Amino acid sequence: MKSHSIELIVDEPIPGHYCWVLLKHESPDQNPVPVDYAAGPMPTYTAAMKEGIAALERRAESRAASNGPNTLH
């Protein structure tokens, strides 16, 4: 089984506009690949972080559902 890590980044490209992105790290010698991102900017860092965490949780739930119950990853 391959191991992949997902990183949540919150950035402020313009003052007062916060965006999140989920990056997948497939191997140490490759650049991370974006797998999900904010549809638009959010007004606070906290709001962007919460939305990014929710997206990460949805990915985890979807992955668990596709692999069946009681499967460890």
Order of alpha helices (4+ residues) and beta strands (2+ residues): beta-beta-beta-alpha
